[in-house]
Amino acid sequence: MTENSYKNRAAELLRKLVSIKSFSGNEELRSNYLEEYFSQKGISAERIGNNLIFRQPHHDLNKQTLMLNSHLDTVLPVSGYSFDPFNPEKSDTHILGLGSNDAGASVVSMIQTFLHFYKTEMPFNLLLALSTEEENSGPNGMRLMWEKLAEEVNMAIIGEPTGMKAAIAERGLLVIDGEAKGVSGHAARNEGVNALYIALDDINTLRSVKFDKVSPTMGEVKLTVTQIEAGTQHNVVPDNCRFVVDIRPTEQYSNSEIMDILQPMVKSNLKARSLTNRSSATPVNHLLLQCAEQLGIETYTSPTTSDWMRITCPAIKMGPGESARSHQADEFILTDELEQGINGYIEFINRMSGDTGISNK
């Protein structure tokens, strides 16, 4: 099949997917459509909830497996669209609509790439995993699917709009709610225990924290206190003070480890909103990094999270489109960017396939 045919098929498929609403947690119709799309090509899906897994016919458990993954869900449309986000005007140069850039372009590019290699035997298996609930960090997306795939998949390319640059690290996110407890009293009589002062002492302590382990790709863990709230009126000593800490972890620490380090240092109670948004980084000298370097692909550290944080194997994040367009009104992808994505994935996999460094388990 010619490159132009792949581009046209990807564009046609993406226009159809845009028309099928697929908000996080409600992806059933889009999953149904894609399951039938592959069925018509004689390819069956393994379905876990609304997640879809496709394998090559010669899938060999004695070989390593490369997973191509992107997500089927979208956020809700923001206000300000100048067109119907589900039924936009057709263009020869653009695909418009909600989720076209994030991450529909990666989905259809990975589909065409998988079909290109479907019957090709390589030193590794190629597996396509289309996940759900990525945008809302739901329990029934990649977290559920990875229970099935963790023992099978050895490395992954996560499809997100990166302009086909390769993100080799992705900062995590740990949001902590701090609460200092005191005793109320009248401010004029020097009564009570001021919770605000306790919180300020703890905030000063947190500001001075230096984490010993430094990431070779992301540097130090970043900690910032971003909100504080206390008091009911001017003459009452506050008995409660709440504050919020924003932490951007690196792969050197788990979120649980950071909590274990910080809590003994302060009097306030610290509670994590979530421990699942962990940091990720491609291991130094991994084959994925070697291929990116050999192909001259620009690498960077991503400030945004993805399904990468929900898997445990080495990965990179790479896909067509631009992150700045995500979650914006009048979302779009260029058809030329789809071609760039498909060609880029095919070239990358060809390079990996020709590398003798890939060994069986």
C-alpha positions in Angstrom: 0.0 0.0 0.0 1.3 3.5 -0.9 2.1 6.1 1.8 -0.7 8.3 0.3 -3.2 5.4 0.8 -2.2 5.1 4.5 -2.6 8.8 4.9 -6.1 8.8 3.2 -7.3 5.8 5.2 -6.1 7.4 8.4 -7.8 10.7 7.6 -11.1 8.9 6.7 -11.0 6.9 9.9 -10.3 9.9 12.0 -13.2 11.9 10.6 -15.4 9.0 11.5 -14.0 8.7 15.0 -14.5 12.4 15.7 -18.2 12.0 14.9 -18.6 9.3 17.6 -18.7 10.8 21.1 -16.2 9.1 23.4 -16.0 11.0 26.7 -13.9 9.3 29.4 -15.9 6.4 30.8 -18.3 6.4 27.9 -16.2 5.0 25.0 -18.4 2.0 24.1 -19.6 3.3 20.8 -16.1 4.2 19.6 -14.7 0.9 20.8 -17.6 -1.0 19.0 -16.8 0.8 15.8 -13.1 0.0 15.9 -13.8 -3.6 16.8 -16.0 -3.9 13.7 -13.4 -2.0 11.6 -10.8 -4.6 12.4 -13.2 -7.5 12.1 -13.9 -6.5 8.5 -10.2 -7.0 7.9 -10.3 -10.4 9.5 -8.6 -9.3 12.7 -10.2 -10.0 16.0 -9.9 -8.0 19.1 -9.4 -9.0 22.7 -11.7 -6.7 24.6 -11.3 -5.7 28.2 -14.2 -3.4 29.0 -14.0 -0.9 26.3 -10.2 -1.3 25.8 -9.1 -3.1 22.7 -6.0 -5.3 22.2 -4.8 -6.6 18.8 -2.0 -9.0 18.1 -0.2 -10.3 15.0 -1.3 -13.7 13.8 2.2 -15.1 14.5 2.4 -13.6 18.0 5.1 -15.6 19.8 5.3 -15.5 23.6 9.0 -16.4 23.4 9.7 -13.1 21.8 9.7 -9.6 23.3 6.7 -7.5 22.6 6.5 -3.8 21.5 3.2 -2.2 22.4 1.7 0.7 20.4 -0.7 2.4 22.7 -3.0 5.5 22.5 -6.3 6.4 24.0 -9.8 6.5 22.6 -11.4 8.9 25.1 -11.7 12.7 25.0 -12.4 15.4 27.4 -15.7 17.3 27.2 -15.7 20.1 24.6 -14.8 23.5 25.9 -16.8 26.6 25.1 -15.7 28.7 22.1 -15.9 26.2 19.3 -16.7 27.9 16.0 -18.1 24.7 14.6 -19.8 21.5 15.8 -17.0 19.6 17.5 -18.5 16.3 16.3 -19.6 17.2 12.8 -17.1 19.8 11.5 -16.8 20.9 7.9 -14.7 18.5 5.8 -11.3 19.8 4.7 -8.7 18.2 2.4 -5.8 19.6 4.6 -7.3 19.4 8.1 -9.3 17.0 10.2 -11.3 19.2 12.6 -13.1 18.2 15.8 -12.9 17.1 19.4 -10.1 14.6 20.0 -8.7 14.9 16.5 -5.3 16.0 17.9 -5.5 14.4 21.3 -5.2 11.6 20.7 -7.2 10.6 17.6 -4.3 11.3 15.3 -2.0 8.9 17.2 -4.8 6.3 17.3 -5.3 6.2 13.5 -1.6 6.5 12.8 -0.9 3.6 15.1 -3.7 1.6 13.5 -2.3 2.1 10.0 1.2 1.2 11.3 -0.1 -2.0 12.9 -1.9 -3.0 9.7 1.3 -2.3 7.7 3.3 -4.8 9.9 0.4 -7.1 10.7 1.7 -10.1 8.7 5.4 -9.2 9.0 7.6 -11.4 11.2 10.2 -9.4 13.1 12.5 -10.1 16.0 9.7 -9.0 18.3 5.9 -9.0 18.4 3.9 -5.9 17.6 0.8 -5.4 19.8 -1.7 -2.6 19.4 -3.5 -1.5 22.6 -6.3 1.1 22.4 -7.1 2.3 25.9 -9.9 4.3 27.6 -10.3 6.6 30.6 -6.9 8.2 30.0 -8.2 11.7 30.4 -9.9 11.2 33.7 -7.4 8.7 35.1 -10.2 6.2 35.5 -9.8 2.7 36.9 -11.2 0.9 33.8 -8.6 2.1 31.2 -4.9 1.3 31.0 -4.8 0.4 34.7 -7.2 -2.4 34.1 -5.7 -3.4 30.8 -2.1 -3.5 32.2 -3.2 -6.3 34.6 -3.5 -8.4 31.5 -0.5 -7.0 29.6 2.2 -6.5 32.2 3.7 -9.9 31.8 3.5 -9.8 28.0 4.7 -6.3 27.0 8.4 -5.4 27.3 8.5 -1.9 25.8 6.0 0.6 24.4 5.4 3.7 22.3 2.7 5.9 23.9 0.8 7.9 21.2 0.2 11.5 22.3 0.6 14.8 20.3 4.4 15.5 20.5 5.1 16.6 17.0 6.8 13.2 16.5 9.5 14.2 19.0 10.2 11.6 21.6 9.5 12.3 25.2 12.0 10.2 27.1 10.8 11.3 30.5 7.5 12.5 32.0 7.2 14.2 35.3 4.6 12.8 37.7 2.2 14.8 39.8 1.6 14.6 43.6 -0.8 17.1 45.1 -0.9 17.2 48.9 -3.5 18.7 51.2 -1.9 19.9 54.4 -3.9 20.6 57.6 -2.6 22.2 60.8 -4.7 21.9 63.9 -4.6 24.4 66.8 -6.9 25.8 69.5 -9.1 28.8 69.0 -9.0 31.8 71.3 -9.4 35.6 71.5 -6.6 37.4 69.7 -6.5 40.2 72.3 -5.9 37.9 75.3 -3.1 35.8 73.7 -5.2 32.7 74.0 -5.2 29.5 72.0 -2.7 27.8 69.7 -2.5 29.5 66.3 -2.9 26.9 63.6 -1.7 29.4 61.0 1.7 29.7 62.7 2.0 25.9 62.8 1.2 25.8 59.1 3.7 28.6 58.3 6.5 26.7 60.2 5.7 23.6 58.3 5.6 25.4 55.0 9.0 26.9 55.7 10.2 23.4 56.4 8.8 22.1 53.2 10.4 24.9 51.3 13.8 23.9 52.5 13.5 20.2 51.6 16.1 18.9 49.2 15.7 15.4 47.9 19.0 13.6 47.6 18.4 11.6 44.4 18.6 13.7 41.2 17.2 12.4 37.9 19.7 12.4 35.0 16.9 13.5 32.7 14.5 15.6 34.9 16.8 17.0 37.6 15.5 17.6 41.1 12.0 16.9 42.5 10.1 20.2 42.4 8.0 21.2 45.4 5.8 24.3 45.6 3.2 25.4 48.2 0.4 27.0 46.1 -2.5 27.7 48.4 -3.3 28.5 52.0 -6.5 29.2 53.9 -7.2 30.0 57.6 -9.2 32.1 60.0 -12.8 33.3 60.3 -12.4 36.9 61.5 -9.7 39.3 62.7 -9.9 38.8 66.4 -10.1 35.0 66.5 -7.0 32.8 66.7 -7.5 30.2 64.0 -7.8 26.6 65.1 -7.4 25.2 61.6 -5.2 26.1 58.6 -5.2 24.3 55.3 -2.6 24.5 52.6 -1.8 22.8 49.3 1.5 21.5 48.1 2.2 20.8 44.4 5.0 18.3 43.8 6.5 17.3 40.4 8.3 14.0 41.1 11.0 12.3 39.1 11.5 8.6 38.5 13.9 8.6 41.4 11.1 8.5 44.0 7.6 7.0 44.1 4.8 9.2 45.4 4.5 7.0 48.5 8.2 7.5 49.2 7.9 11.2 49.0 5.0 11.1 51.5 7.0 9.0 53.8 9.8 11.5 53.7 7.7 14.6 54.2 5.2 13.6 56.9 7.7 13.1 59.8 9.2 16.5 59.1 6.0 18.5 59.8 3.3 18.9 62.5 0.5 19.3 60.0 -1.3 16.2 58.6 -0.4 15.6 55.0 -2.8 13.8 52.7 -2.1 12.9 49.1 -5.0 13.4 46.6 -3.7 10.5 44.5 -0.6 8.3 44.6 -1.0 7.0 41.0 0.3 9.8 38.9 3.9 8.6 39.0 6.9 9.8 37.1 8.3 7.9 34.1 11.7 7.8 32.4 13.2 5.7 29.6 16.2 3.8 30.9 19.5 5.1 29.8 20.9 3.2 26.7 17.6 1.4 26.1 16.9 0.3 22.6 14.1 2.8 22.3 16.5 5.6 23.0 19.1 4.2 20.7 16.7 4.1 17.8 15.5 7.7 18.5 19.2 8.8 18.5 20.0 6.9 15.3 17.0 8.4 13.5 17.9 11.9 14.7 14.6 12.3 16.6 14.6 15.2 19.0 14.1 14.1 22.6 12.7 16.0 25.6 11.1 15.8 29.0 7.3 16.1 28.9 5.5 18.3 31.4 2.2 16.5 30.9 1.1 13.0 31.9 -0.3 10.1 29.9 -0.9 6.4 30.1 2.8 6.0 30.4 2.5 6.5 34.1 0.2 3.4 34.3 2.6 0.9 32.8 5.8 -0.5 34.2 7.9 -1.3 31.1 10.4 1.1 29.3 8.6 3.5 26.9 8.8 6.7 25.0 5.9 9.1 24.2 5.6 10.1 20.6 2.8 11.0 18.2 1.6 13.4 15.5 0.0 16.7 16.4 0.9 19.4 19.0 0.2 19.3 22.7 -0.7 23.0 22.7 -3.8 22.2 20.7 -5.1 19.7 23.2 -8.2 20.6 25.2 -8.7 23.8 23.2 -11.6 25.0 21.1 -11.5 24.3 17.3 -9.1 21.4 17.8 -7.5 20.1 14.6 -4.8 17.9 13.0 -3.2 18.4 9.6 -3.5 15.5 7.2 0.2 16.0 6.5 0.8 15.4 10.2 -1.0 12.0 9.9 1.4 11.1 7.1 4.3 12.2 9.3 3.0 10.1 12.1 2.5 6.9 10.1 5.9 7.2 8.3 7.6 8.0 11.6 6.2 5.0 13.4 7.0 2.7 10.4 10.6 4.0 10.2 11.1 3.6 13.9 9.9 0.0 14.0 11.9 -0.8 10.9 15.0 0.5 12.7 14.2 -1.5 15.8 13.6 -4.6 13.7 17.0 -4.3 12.0 18.8 -3.8 15.3 20.5 -7.1 16.4 20.4 -5.9 20.1 16.8 -7.2 20.5 16.9 -10.6 22.1 14.2 -13.0 23.2 13.1 -13.3 26.8 
